Amino acid sequence: MSESGMTDEGAIDNASKSIVEVDYNELIPNNIDLANDARLKKALERWQPKYVDWWNKAGPEDTRDFEVYLRTAVGVDPKGWAKFGHVKMSDYRWGILLAPKVAGRTISFGKHKGEPVWQEVPGEYRALLRRLIVIQADTEPASVEQQRYLSKSAPSLYDMRNLFQVNVEEGRHLWAMVYLLVEYFGRDGREEAETLLERRSGDVDKPRILGAFNEETPDWLSFFMFTHFTDRDGKMQLAALAESGFDPLSRSCRFMLTEEAHHMFVGESGIGRIIQRTCEAMNDAGIKDPNDIEAIRSLGVIDLPTIQKKINFHVAVTLDLFGSELSTNAATAFIAGIKGRYKETRIDDDHVLENDTYKVARVVEGKIVEVEEKAHIAINARLLDDYYLEATGGIGRWNKIVAKTGCEFQFSLPYKGFSRKVGVFSEDFISPCGEVLSEQEWKDSKSDWLCDDTDADFIQALMRVACTEKGKFAGWIAAPKSGINSQPLEFEYVKIS
């Protein structure tokens, strides 16, 4: 664990120095015995060129010949699951890796609790399982598309490399879900796999399935917010799917979680470094008032209130990803044993929930109250609450950065009903601190809570040029405390030809 309490890539990968031997001439690194499965191999080898074509058209722009110091997953042994080295973006090898089987594993929740986990898709749950896998799969290429142009404004080679690491791992996560579709769902699965490469983030005719993945990621502050807040939703969803009674899905998600930690580290540490630089610049200039926006921006840094606005936006958009707090679909998936709760096996109840309730906040007669709902129906509400509790940790660590510099400012998470478009608050107008407002009151204060065009233009102007000199960082962000995999900050993390 790093000093901030985050798991950083160096900590994750110290064990990777002693790695397993892998034949890198293999087109698709895997631990599923692909070479001896002619049907699956044929299907994936047909899909792979289409995936590469999608990557070249919709992935990081103009980076084909960049040599990037990437972590490549090569196995699942905790003592050596990844290899570091410079790899041309066009030569990266995406593969399929599942966590090891757990002997004697049984379903831990729902009406099938105690039964052996399924190695094949149960016929009665085929459509539901396929839909859950497709939705998860669709988020992976979507985030790559959203981040397509960011390398052109990277604040350093270190950060550019981290962007590319996130991108290639999201690509590998797509491979993990496509494997499940192709292996277990026949022609339907193959067609879904093809369609995943046809949708595009923000496309009018063929958008991505979930709203947050059709939003733009126009700047690095947005990228860091996305990897901290939205990738944390990804972690929660993967953790819930890792509880699944369908064992191949569980094993796929368990290994994906190994990589997801780095994505959240990139976000939390990136925002922390922006905050650090802003506070340092304010102190150097003798600016005490964090709301002196014009003076602070003139220093070439991002003022703290604007960072809070970005927090507000990304939290609201991410909370919508959990779906409606009250959901019969989520209830069905839980009862069937397909998707559990976060840390299901650690929850102290019967894991069946036939007679249980859960409190769900909502607006009743102009006030926010908590209403007891059937626990099955409120599965999404519980997952959202678990997420909200976890997300407060990053806020606390950012506030410690501010406090250490002597600046007087406190970041906060907006109330979970703020600016929601999905769920029980979607028709309400709630302030970030949880006040129920009229529509006009909300509109009158909107620019105080969310970035407007002036804020966006300032951030874009600040980040319009990449900093590509080894060991150097843009003026709006502080350097990290350490490099990647014990390399110095001056290391050539990306070789730009």
PyMOL commands that set and color helices and strands:
alter all, ss='L'
color gray80, all
select helices_A, chain A and resi 9-17+34-36+38-58+89-91+123-146+150-153+157-184+186-196+211-214+220-241+247-285+293-297+304-320+328-336+344-346+379-405+439-449+453-462
alter helices_A, ss='H'
color red, helices_A
select strands_A, chain A and resi 67-73+82-88+357-364+367-374+494-495
alter strands_A, ss='S'
color yellow, strands_A
deselect
rebuild
show_as cartoon
